Amino acid sequence: MLKALIRSQVTTSLVFPRSADQSRTSILPTSQSDPYEPSVYVVLLNWNGWQDTLECVRSLRRGQYRNWHAVIVDNGSNDDSVERLKQACPEVSILETHKNLGFAAGNNVGILFALKNRADYVFVLNNDTRVLPDAISNFIEFAERYPEAALMGPRIERRNPQREWPIRRKLDLLTVLCTFTALRRVIARIPGVRGIFYCLRTQPAVAQFLPGSALFFRAEVFEKVGLFDEGTFLDYEELIMAEKVRRVGLSAYFVPTATIWHRGSASASKLRAKRYIENAKSEEYFFSNYVRLSWFGRAIIKLVRFLTYGARALLYRNYREHFGEFMRALLWGQSIKGS
């Protein structure tokens, strides 16, 4: 089924409009590749952030691994991102969606392109990241040794690193409260407690959930689990993929020898109140379709979300203006996709 989807969605220029010059160079590798190395396609989703995307591509160019190919999906930017990136990265594939499809659907465009071009691995990477030189090499080394590893995540360095540790504990009410609410700031400062919820060691470990800013997939896993679930517009995509991987008997792994640096929420931060609204809808979708909590647990989480948004609404006009929209999303998970 996925193979048919690849043929139907990637072989036509109506899906990925591009210039004649681009079509001649769109599948060229971004570096001198070694045919004996597995092929890695790096999918970068760009939305009005060409500067970050360009810096990410430059970090990839400095890497040790040679057989990698970048594909940039421009997710409906309304600035000059496409022209800027075409000029700076003429060898990189640039696919245009012409509207903001959200995280899941936008990245699916790039994943389908990678699968059509027979990628062995697909690295879905936030555009505001920087990849350390040995990151992809270490991912490949680990993946080739452990075939049960379908989804892998790196060590993520940032100014506030406790926000992007892989979660090692199965989701229940306690885990959600300690890792997905403001309480995580307290948990992160208590070493003995922090290790209960997060993968912190220097050795690879099975993880329940990996941060969505850097997800390294074995390409064949998409045939088994499908692409990103497009039921969400923003947030919870990585949690859904980890659940889908586990359902087919495979595993998600934290690979700390692979390291990236993440600036953090460069695109999502522009959304302000909309980010909280989309998060509430995605959370409702996730708990309705993938991980079930008791009615009491869901009520507690909704109360925490209400208090968090309400505190911001007291301080910021943008949050007050969208309060009704937030309440609809919180209570019923109503979608505003494409807005």
C-alpha positions as CSV (number, residue, x, y, z in Angstrom):
1,M,0.0,0.0,0.0
2,L,2.8,2.4,0.9
3,K,4.6,1.6,-2.4
4,A,1.5,2.6,-4.3
5,L,1.3,5.8,-2.3
6,I,4.9,6.6,-3.2
7,R,4.3,6.1,-6.9
8,S,1.1,8.1,-6.9
9,Q,2.3,11.1,-4.8
10,V,6.0,11.5,-5.8
11,T,6.1,10.7,-9.5
12,T,4.1,13.7,-10.6
13,S,5.3,17.3,-10.8
14,L,1.9,18.5,-9.7
15,V,2.6,17.4,-6.2
16,F,6.1,18.9,-6.0
17,P,6.3,21.9,-8.4
18,R,9.8,22.8,-9.3
19,S,11.7,24.7,-12.0
20,A,13.3,23.1,-15.0
21,D,16.7,23.7,-13.6
22,Q,15.8,22.2,-10.3
23,S,14.4,19.1,-11.9
24,R,17.7,18.3,-13.5
25,T,19.6,18.5,-10.2
26,S,16.9,17.4,-7.7
27,I,18.3,14.0,-6.9
28,L,21.9,14.8,-7.0
29,P,23.7,13.8,-3.7
30,T,24.8,16.6,-1.4
31,S,28.2,15.1,-1.1
32,Q,30.6,12.6,-2.7
33,S,28.8,9.3,-1.8
34,D,30.3,5.9,-1.3
35,P,28.1,3.2,-3.0
36,Y,29.0,0.7,-0.3
37,E,27.6,2.9,2.5
38,P,23.8,2.9,3.2
39,S,22.0,5.9,1.7
40,V,20.7,8.5,4.2
41,Y,18.1,11.1,3.2
42,V,17.8,14.0,5.6
43,V,14.4,15.6,5.5
44,L,14.3,19.3,6.6
45,L,11.0,21.1,6.9
46,N,11.3,24.8,6.3
47,W,8.7,27.5,7.2
48,N,9.9,31.0,6.9
49,G,13.3,30.0,8.3
50,W,15.8,29.7,5.4
51,Q,18.6,31.0,7.6
52,D,18.3,28.1,10.0
53,T,17.8,25.6,7.2
54,L,20.9,26.8,5.5
55,E,23.0,26.5,8.6
56,C,21.7,23.0,9.2
57,V,22.7,22.0,5.6
58,R,26.2,23.5,6.2
59,S,26.6,21.4,9.4
60,L,25.6,18.3,7.4
61,R,28.3,19.2,4.8
62,R,30.9,19.1,7.5
63,G,30.0,15.6,8.5
64,Q,32.1,12.5,8.3
65,Y,29.5,10.4,6.6
66,R,29.5,10.8,2.8
67,N,26.4,9.0,1.4
68,W,23.8,11.5,2.5
69,H,21.3,13.5,0.5
70,A,19.3,16.5,1.8
71,V,15.7,17.2,0.8
72,I,14.1,20.5,1.9
73,V,10.3,20.7,2.1
74,D,9.2,24.3,2.0
75,N,6.0,24.2,4.0
76,G,4.2,27.2,2.5
77,S,6.7,29.9,3.4
78,N,5.5,33.4,2.7
79,D,9.0,34.9,2.7
80,D,11.8,34.4,0.1
81,S,12.9,31.1,1.6
82,V,12.7,29.1,-1.6
83,E,14.7,31.5,-3.7
84,R,17.3,31.9,-1.0
85,L,17.7,28.2,-0.5
86,K,17.9,27.5,-4.3
87,Q,20.7,30.0,-4.6
88,A,22.6,28.8,-1.6
89,C,22.0,25.0,-2.1
90,P,21.7,24.3,-5.8
91,E,22.5,20.7,-5.3
92,V,19.7,20.1,-2.7
93,S,16.2,18.9,-3.5
94,I,13.6,21.5,-2.7
95,L,10.0,20.5,-2.7
96,E,7.3,23.1,-2.3
97,T,3.9,22.4,-0.7
98,H,2.5,26.0,-1.3
99,K,0.7,25.9,2.0
100,N,1.5,25.0,5.6
101,L,0.6,21.4,5.9
102,G,1.8,21.1,9.5
103,F,4.7,18.9,10.8
104,A,3.4,15.5,10.0
105,A,2.0,16.1,6.5
106,G,5.0,18.3,5.5
107,N,7.6,15.8,6.6
108,N,5.6,13.0,4.8
109,V,6.3,14.9,1.6
110,G,10.0,14.6,2.2
111,I,9.8,11.0,3.4
112,L,7.9,9.9,0.3
113,F,10.6,11.5,-1.9
114,A,13.3,9.7,0.1
115,L,11.6,6.3,-0.3
116,K,11.1,6.9,-4.0
117,N,14.8,7.4,-4.3
118,R,15.5,4.2,-2.4
119,A,16.8,5.6,0.9
120,D,18.1,3.1,3.4
121,Y,17.6,5.5,6.3
122,V,15.6,8.7,6.7
123,F,16.7,11.4,9.1
124,V,13.8,13.7,9.9
125,L,15.5,16.8,11.3
126,N,14.3,20.1,12.6
127,N,15.7,22.9,10.5
128,D,17.0,24.8,13.5
129,T,19.4,22.0,14.5
130,R,23.1,21.6,13.8
131,V,24.5,18.1,13.3
132,L,27.9,17.2,14.8
133,P,30.3,15.7,12.3
134,D,30.1,12.1,13.5
135,A,26.4,12.0,14.3
136,I,25.2,10.2,11.1
137,S,28.2,7.8,11.2
138,N,27.3,6.8,14.7
139,F,23.7,6.3,13.9
140,I,24.6,4.0,11.0
141,E,27.1,2.1,13.1
142,F,24.5,1.5,15.7
143,A,21.7,0.7,13.3
144,E,23.7,-1.8,11.4
145,R,24.6,-3.7,14.6
146,Y,21.0,-3.7,16.0
147,P,18.4,-4.5,13.3
148,E,15.6,-4.3,15.8
149,A,16.2,-0.6,16.1
150,A,13.6,0.9,13.8
151,L,13.6,4.5,15.2
152,M,16.6,6.2,16.8
153,G,17.2,9.5,18.5
154,P,20.5,11.4,19.3
155,R,21.7,13.2,22.3
156,I,20.4,16.8,22.0
157,E,22.4,19.7,23.3
158,R,20.8,23.0,23.9
159,R,20.8,25.9,26.3
160,N,17.9,24.2,28.2
161,P,18.8,20.6,27.7
162,Q,16.4,19.0,30.2
163,R,13.6,19.7,27.7
164,E,14.8,17.2,25.2
165,W,15.7,14.1,27.0
166,P,14.2,10.8,25.7
167,I,11.5,9.4,27.9
168,R,12.2,6.0,29.3
169,R,9.0,5.4,31.3
170,K,5.7,4.3,29.9
171,L,3.0,7.0,29.7
172,D,0.6,7.2,32.6
173,L,-0.7,10.2,34.5
174,L,2.4,10.6,36.6
175,T,4.7,10.5,33.5
176,V,2.6,13.0,31.6
177,L,2.6,15.4,34.5
178,C,6.3,15.1,35.2
179,T,7.5,15.3,31.5
180,F,4.9,17.2,29.6
181,T,3.9,20.0,32.0
182,A,5.7,22.8,33.8
183,L,6.5,20.2,36.6
184,R,9.3,18.9,34.3
185,R,11.4,21.9,35.3
186,V,11.4,20.7,38.9
187,I,12.0,17.1,37.9
188,A,14.9,18.0,35.7
189,R,16.7,19.6,38.7
190,I,16.5,16.5,40.9
191,P,19.1,14.0,39.7
192,G,17.7,11.0,41.5
193,V,14.2,11.6,40.3
194,R,15.2,12.7,36.8
195,G,16.6,9.3,36.0
196,I,13.2,7.7,36.7
197,F,11.6,9.4,33.7
198,Y,14.4,10.2,31.2
199,C,17.3,8.3,29.4
200,L,20.4,10.0,30.8
201,R,23.2,7.4,30.5
202,T,26.0,7.5,28.0
203,Q,25.1,4.1,26.7
204,P,22.4,3.3,24.1
205,A,19.0,2.5,25.7
206,V,15.5,1.6,24.6
207,A,13.3,4.6,24.9
208,Q,9.5,5.0,25.1
209,F,9.6,8.3,23.3
210,L,12.2,10.4,21.5
211,P,12.3,14.1,21.0
212,G,10.8,15.0,17.6
213,S,13.5,17.5,16.6
214,A,15.7,14.6,15.4
215,L,14.3,11.2,14.4
216,F,16.5,8.7,12.5
217,F,14.4,6.0,10.8
218,R,15.3,2.7,9.2
219,A,13.5,3.3,5.8
220,E,11.9,-0.1,5.7
221,V,10.0,0.6,8.9
222,F,7.6,3.0,6.9
223,E,6.4,0.0,4.9
224,K,5.4,-1.7,8.3
225,V,4.0,1.3,10.2
226,G,3.1,3.9,7.6
227,L,4.1,7.5,7.5
228,F,3.5,10.2,10.2
229,D,-0.2,10.3,11.2
230,E,-1.6,13.4,9.6
231,G,-4.3,13.6,12.3
232,T,-2.1,16.2,14.0
233,F,-0.9,19.5,12.8
234,L,1.8,20.2,15.3
235,D,3.1,18.2,18.3
236,Y,2.8,14.6,19.4
237,E,4.0,13.3,16.1
238,E,7.1,11.6,17.6
239,L,5.0,10.0,20.3
240,I,2.6,8.6,17.8
241,M,5.5,7.2,15.7
242,A,7.1,5.5,18.7
243,E,3.8,3.9,19.5
244,K,3.3,2.7,15.9
245,V,6.9,1.2,15.9
246,R,6.2,-0.7,19.2
247,R,2.9,-2.1,17.8
248,V,4.8,-4.0,15.1
249,G,7.3,-5.4,17.6
250,L,10.2,-3.1,16.9
251,S,12.0,-0.6,19.2
252,A,12.9,3.0,19.6
253,Y,16.5,3.7,20.8
254,F,18.3,6.5,22.4
255,V,21.8,6.7,20.7
256,P,23.9,9.1,22.8
257,T,27.0,8.8,20.6
258,A,25.1,10.7,17.9
259,T,24.8,14.3,18.9
260,I,23.1,17.4,17.6
261,W,22.6,20.9,18.8
262,H,19.1,22.4,18.8
263,R,18.2,26.0,19.1
264,G,14.6,25.1,19.9
265,S,11.2,25.9,18.5
266,A,12.4,28.5,16.0
267,S,9.2,28.1,13.8
268,A,6.7,27.0,16.5
269,S,7.6,30.0,18.7
270,K,6.2,32.3,16.0
271,L,2.7,30.8,16.6
272,R,2.3,31.9,20.2
273,A,-1.3,31.1,21.3
274,K,-1.8,28.9,18.2
275,R,1.0,26.7,19.5
276,Y,-0.9,25.9,22.7
277,I,-4.1,25.4,20.7
278,E,-2.5,22.9,18.3
279,N,-0.8,21.2,21.2
280,A,-4.2,20.7,23.0
281,K,-5.7,19.2,19.9
282,S,-2.8,16.9,19.2
283,E,-2.8,15.7,22.8
284,E,-6.5,14.9,22.6
285,Y,-5.9,13.0,19.4
286,F,-3.0,11.1,20.8
287,F,-4.8,10.0,24.0
288,S,-7.9,9.1,22.0
289,N,-6.2,7.0,19.4
290,Y,-2.9,5.7,20.8
291,V,-2.5,5.8,24.6
292,R,-5.6,5.5,26.7
293,L,-5.8,7.2,30.1
294,S,-8.6,7.1,32.7
295,W,-11.2,9.8,32.6
296,F,-9.7,11.1,35.9
297,G,-6.2,11.3,34.3
298,R,-7.5,13.1,31.3
299,A,-9.4,15.6,33.5
300,I,-6.3,16.3,35.5
301,I,-4.2,17.0,32.4
302,K,-6.9,19.2,30.9
303,L,-7.0,21.2,34.2
304,V,-3.3,21.7,34.0
305,R,-3.5,22.8,30.4
306,F,-6.3,25.3,31.3
307,L,-4.3,26.8,34.1
308,T,-1.1,27.1,32.0
309,Y,-2.9,28.8,29.2
310,G,-4.9,31.0,31.6
311,A,-1.8,32.2,33.2
312,R,-0.4,33.3,29.9
313,A,-3.8,34.9,29.0
314,L,-3.5,37.1,32.0
315,L,-0.1,38.4,30.7
316,Y,-0.4,38.4,26.9
317,R,-3.1,39.9,24.7
318,N,-2.6,37.3,22.0
319,Y,-3.6,34.5,24.4
320,R,-6.7,36.4,25.5
321,E,-7.8,36.9,21.9
322,H,-7.7,33.1,21.2
323,F,-9.1,32.0,24.5
324,G,-12.4,30.7,23.1
325,E,-10.5,28.8,20.4
326,F,-8.2,27.2,23.0
327,M,-11.2,26.1,25.1
328,R,-12.8,24.4,22.1
329,A,-9.6,22.6,21.3
330,L,-9.1,21.6,24.9
331,L,-12.6,20.2,25.4
332,W,-13.3,18.8,22.0
333,G,-10.0,18.7,20.0
334,Q,-11.5,20.7,17.1
335,S,-9.2,21.0,14.2
336,I,-8.1,24.2,12.6
337,K,-5.7,22.6,10.1
338,G,-4.5,24.7,7.3
339,S,-5.2,28.0,9.2
